[in-house]
Amino acid sequence: MTHGIRTDMHTTRLDGYRTWRETAGHYALLPLRVFLGITFVYAGLDKLTDSAFLKSAGTGSIGETMRSARDSAAIPALVDLALKSPVGFGYAMALGELAVGIGVLIGLFGRLAALGGALISLSLWLTVSWATTPYYYGNDLAYLMAWLPLVLAGTPYLSVDAAWRARRRRTGGYR
């Protein structure tokens, strides 16, 4: 007879089905994946459909946003690079967010998509959000941290990646 720590909390039942805790643990990243995917798809579409955003100058434009963030950015050279072609950078940002969001939602190259999301969030934190005080008011750092579990775990279930992996196992091409 043992006392103290229970060790049977995460065991699979004899009939082969998972316990509810195992199931919850297995799907724990799904809400984060759905949230980040939808948010980045929305952000990309919002930029692509905003007539003011995709301009090099003017209120609400990518150019004006980058110029106003330049002097307070952690790495002003990143802003200078974007300012060489603000409209091109705006399109790249919007299409990147859209690709990341779709990739994470459907689980297509999940780790790569999550890495893309992390890099977008990192670049925004080091430029546009850097001067936000206190630092935890800036959302880009929180998004960066939210992407990291998906960079590590990928999209191992309910995804194109999982379907491909299962197919490779069935055909003997994956071990």
C-alpha positions in Angstrom: 0.0 0.0 0.0 1.4 3.4 -1.0 0.6 6.8 0.3 1.2 10.1 -1.3 1.5 10.8 -5.0 -1.0 9.2 -7.4 0.7 7.7 -10.4 -2.4 6.5 -12.3 -3.7 9.9 -13.4 -2.5 9.7 -17.0 -2.9 6.0 -17.8 -4.9 4.6 -20.7 -7.7 2.3 -19.7 -7.5 -1.4 -20.3 -10.1 -1.1 -23.1 -7.7 1.2 -25.1 -9.5 4.4 -24.6 -7.9 7.5 -23.0 -8.8 8.9 -19.7 -10.4 12.3 -19.8 -7.2 13.8 -18.5 -5.2 12.2 -21.2 -7.6 13.5 -23.8 -7.5 17.0 -22.3 -3.7 16.9 -22.3 -3.6 15.7 -25.9 -5.8 18.5 -27.1 -4.5 21.2 -24.8 -2.9 23.3 -27.6 -5.9 23.2 -29.9 -7.6 26.3 -28.4 -4.3 28.2 -28.8 -3.8 27.0 -32.3 -7.4 28.0 -33.3 -7.1 31.4 -31.6 -3.7 32.2 -33.2 -4.8 30.9 -36.6 -8.0 32.9 -36.7 -6.3 36.0 -35.3 -3.6 35.9 -38.0 -6.0 35.2 -40.8 -8.1 38.1 -39.7 -5.1 40.4 -39.3 -3.8 39.5 -42.8 -7.2 40.0 -44.4 -7.8 43.3 -42.5 -4.5 44.7 -43.8 -5.3 43.5 -47.4 -8.7 45.1 -47.4 -7.8 48.4 -45.6 -7.4 51.0 -48.3 -5.3 53.3 -46.0 -2.9 50.6 -44.7 -1.3 49.6 -48.0 0.1 53.1 -48.8 3.5 54.6 -48.2 2.1 57.7 -46.5 -1.0 59.1 -44.8 -3.0 58.4 -41.7 -3.2 54.6 -41.0 -0.7 53.7 -43.6 2.1 51.2 -43.1 4.6 53.8 -44.0 3.3 56.3 -41.4 3.2 53.5 -38.8 6.8 52.5 -39.5 8.0 56.1 -39.5 6.4 56.8 -36.1 7.9 53.6 -34.6 11.4 54.1 -36.0 13.0 56.2 -33.3 11.6 54.1 -30.4 12.3 50.7 -32.0 14.8 48.3 -30.4 16.3 47.7 -33.8 15.7 50.8 -36.0 17.5 49.1 -38.9 14.5 46.7 -39.2 12.2 49.7 -39.6 14.7 51.3 -42.1 14.6 48.1 -44.1 10.8 48.2 -44.2 10.8 51.8 -45.1 12.7 51.1 -48.3 9.4 49.8 -49.7 6.6 50.3 -47.2 3.9 49.1 -49.5 5.8 46.0 -50.4 6.5 45.4 -46.8 2.8 45.9 -46.0 1.9 43.3 -48.6 4.5 40.9 -47.3 3.3 41.3 -43.7 -0.4 40.8 -44.7 0.3 37.8 -46.9 2.7 36.3 -44.2 0.0 36.7 -41.5 -2.5 35.0 -43.8 -0.2 32.1 -44.7 0.8 31.6 -41.0 -2.9 31.7 -39.9 -4.1 29.2 -42.6 -1.1 27.0 -42.0 -1.7 26.7 -38.3 -5.5 26.3 -38.7 -5.3 23.4 -41.1 -2.0 22.1 -39.7 0.0 22.4 -42.9 3.7 22.5 -42.0 2.5 23.4 -38.5 5.9 24.0 -36.9 7.1 26.1 -39.9 3.8 28.2 -39.8 4.2 28.7 -36.0 7.8 29.7 -36.5 6.6 32.3 -39.1 4.1 33.6 -36.6 6.7 33.8 -33.9 9.1 35.7 -36.2 6.3 38.2 -37.2 5.5 38.7 -33.6 9.1 39.1 -32.7 9.7 41.7 -35.4 6.6 43.7 -34.4 7.7 43.6 -30.7 11.2 44.8 -31.6 9.8 47.7 -33.7 6.2 48.9 -33.2 5.6 47.6 -29.7 9.1 48.1 -28.2 8.3 51.5 -26.6 5.1 50.3 -24.9 5.4 50.7 -21.1 5.0 48.8 -19.1 6.2 46.1 -21.5 3.3 43.8 -20.7 0.8 46.2 -22.3 2.3 45.4 -25.7 0.6 42.5 -27.2 3.3 41.4 -29.6 5.4 39.9 -26.8 2.5 37.9 -25.6 1.8 36.6 -29.1 5.5 35.7 -29.5 5.2 33.6 -26.3 2.0 32.1 -27.4 3.6 30.9 -30.7 6.4 29.1 -28.9 4.4 26.0 -27.7 3.2 25.5 -31.3 6.8 25.9 -32.6 7.8 23.1 -30.3 4.8 20.8 -30.7 3.7 21.5 -34.3 0.2 20.5 -35.3 0.2 16.7 -34.4 -3.6 16.1 -34.6 -6.6 17.4 -36.6 -4.2 18.5 -39.3 -2.8 17.9 -42.7 0.5 17.1 -41.1 -1.1 14.3 -39.1 -2.9 12.9 -42.1 0.4 12.8 -44.1 2.1 11.2 -41.1 -0.6 8.5 -40.9 -0.4 7.9 -44.6 3.3 7.4 -44.5 2.9 4.9 -41.7 0.3 2.9 -43.6 2.5 2.8 -46.7 5.6 2.0 -44.8 7.4 5.2 -45.7 7.7 6.5 -42.2 9.2 4.9 -39.1 
